[in-house]
Amino acid sequence: MTVASIGSGRLRRMLVDSPTSVGARHRARRWDLVAARFPDLARMEVVDLGGTAEAWRRAPVRPARVTVVNLFEPGEADEPWIVPVTGDACAAGAALARAGRSQRYDLVFSNSLIEHVGGHAQRAALAAEVRELAPRHWVQTPYRYFPVEPHWLFPGLQFLPMGLRARVAAVWPMAHTKPDSAAQAMSEVQWTELIGVAELRAYFPGSQVLRERALGVTKSIVAVADGS
């Protein structure tokens, strides 16, 4: 391990990964906003599209029950209030049915998923599932026009040509996990497609769009339907 990689790892922890990082403070404020927008959350049946059981264990809020739908790793849970389901969030109703779970909830929660589902058709399918599963929702995604791409912490990465993005992703030391190959780096950038406010409003036309800001600049956007 080089001195440079050690330094970049420390910087990433300071910015996003450690419990005292800048990112952790933003996430704490987000949970405060969730609690404010859904004051009866503790009594709700929630379905989380794209989340994990572990994330809910760490969360400062706790619904009556949360069902987590994740295509790869929903996690495991001994707690009766967390129900992990392996399945495609863009076809969540079918995945829940196969698992013998309800297809109706009080709230759909989705955090940083819609930019990873694979293009417009899949994003539209996810939005349709959100509207079908519950009358209320909270769908957050990083903002495309924030100057630093949030997954790699590389300035303007989302605006580069795909090939150049993949080359950066293959070597950039601030990434969460270094890809094993050039092919994996290309796959990762192909599966990451940030969107803006216009797209989010189109997917959720009846919802309010909130802006989460960092230093006065929009960092992420949230489609919210809270029943008000």
GIKAUR-V891559 format. One record per backbone hydrogen bond with DSSP energy under -1.0 kcal/mol. CO is the residue of the C=O (numbers start at 0). NH is the residue of the N-H. E is the energy in kcal/mol with one decimal. If there is no record, write none. Layout:
co;nh;e
CO;NH;E
CO;NH;E
This chain:
co;nh;e
1;5;-2.1
2;6;-2.5
3;7;-2.4
4;8;-2.3
5;9;-2.2
6;10;-2.2
7;11;-2.6
8;12;-2.3
9;13;-2.3
10;14;-2.1
11;15;-3.3
11;16;-1.5
12;17;-2.3
13;21;-1.6
14;22;-2.8
17;20;-1.9
20;24;-1.8
21;25;-1.9
22;26;-2.5
23;27;-2.3
24;28;-2.0
25;29;-2.0
26;30;-2.3
27;31;-1.9
28;32;-2.0
29;33;-2.5
30;34;-2.6
31;35;-1.9
32;36;-2.6
33;37;-2.0
37;40;-1.9
39;42;-2.1
40;43;-2.0
43;63;-1.2
43;64;-1.6
44;105;-2.5
44;106;-1.4
45;66;-2.8
46;108;-2.6
47;68;-3.0
51;55;-1.2
52;56;-1.7
53;57;-1.8
64;45;-2.9
65;82;-2.7
66;47;-2.8
67;84;-3.2
68;49;-3.6
69;86;-1.5
73;52;-2.7
78;81;-1.4
80;65;-3.0
82;67;-2.5
84;69;-2.1
87;90;-1.8
88;91;-1.3
90;94;-2.0
91;95;-3.0
92;96;-2.2
93;97;-2.4
94;98;-1.6
95;100;-3.2
96;99;-1.5
106;46;-2.4
107;137;-2.3
108;48;-2.3
109;139;-2.9
112;115;-3.1
114;192;-3.0
118;122;-2.2
119;123;-2.9
120;124;-1.9
121;125;-2.5
122;126;-2.5
123;127;-2.1
124;128;-2.1
125;129;-2.5
126;130;-2.2
127;131;-1.8
128;132;-2.3
129;133;-1.2
132;104;-3.0
135;107;-2.1
136;224;-2.4
137;109;-2.6
138;222;-2.8
139;111;-1.7
140;220;-2.7
142;145;-1.6
146;155;-2.3
148;152;-1.8
153;148;-2.1
153;156;-1.6
155;158;-1.8
156;159;-1.5
160;164;-2.6
161;165;-2.4
162;166;-1.9
163;167;-2.4
164;168;-2.8
165;169;-1.7
167;170;-1.2
167;171;-2.7
171;174;-1.2
180;184;-2.0
181;185;-2.3
182;186;-2.3
183;187;-2.5
184;188;-2.0
185;189;-2.2
186;190;-1.7
188;191;-1.2
194;143;-2.2
195;199;-2.1
196;200;-2.7
197;201;-1.8
198;202;-2.2
199;203;-1.9
203;206;-1.8
207;223;-3.1
209;221;-2.2
211;218;-3.8
211;219;-1.7
213;216;-1.9
216;213;-2.9
218;142;-2.4
219;211;-3.1
220;140;-2.4
221;209;-2.9
222;138;-2.4
223;207;-2.6
224;136;-2.0
